[in-house]
Amino acid sequence: MVLCVVGSYAINNNIVDVFLMAGFGIIGYFLRRHDFPTGALVLGIILSRMFELNLRRDLTLSQNSFGLFLRDMFTSPISLILIAVIVMMCVVQTPAWRKHREAKKMARETCVGGSSFS
């Protein structure tokens, strides 16, 4: 722990970096304790800057009109496919979908189990 504090201070010779390190360490502890996926979090942090830059570029191309931006987004076939995939991925992760899938699996097992022992 001492090496972490010394290393974070040594980068910029600034005590604020040590406090940032401690704060993110506490956040990381609670995220790990509550089983948050760290891979998705790191990926989101890395890609957020690229997402923001491209969003600004696209809004500039559409004359800063959010309506034109949305129209362009929903008329492109590639965008529509990506939006459909994202919506489907979100739906599949809901508890209702999992419950439906479990019920379907149980019904299939009872059908197969019942017919093989008859």
Contacts in CASP RR format, 6 or more apart in sequence:
PFRMAT RR
TARGET T0000
AUTHOR 0000-0000-0000
METHOD contacts of the structure
MODEL  1
MVLCVVGSYAINNNIVDVFLMAGFGIIGYFLRRHDFPTGALVLGIILSRM
FELNLRRDLTLSQNSFGLFLRDMFTSPISLILIAVIVMMCVVQTPAWRKH
REAKKMARETCVGGSSFS
4 21 0 8 1.000
5 18 0 8 1.000
5 21 0 8 1.000
8 17 0 8 1.000
8 18 0 8 1.000
8 20 0 8 1.000
8 21 0 8 1.000
9 15 0 8 1.000
9 17 0 8 1.000
9 18 0 8 1.000
11 17 0 8 1.000
31 38 0 8 1.000
31 41 0 8 1.000
32 38 0 8 1.000
58 69 0 8 1.000
58 72 0 8 1.000
59 65 0 8 1.000
59 66 0 8 1.000
59 69 0 8 1.000
62 68 0 8 1.000
62 69 0 8 1.000
62 72 0 8 1.000
72 79 0 8 1.000
73 79 0 8 1.000
73 83 0 8 1.000
74 80 0 8 1.000
74 83 0 8 1.000
91 97 0 8 1.000
END
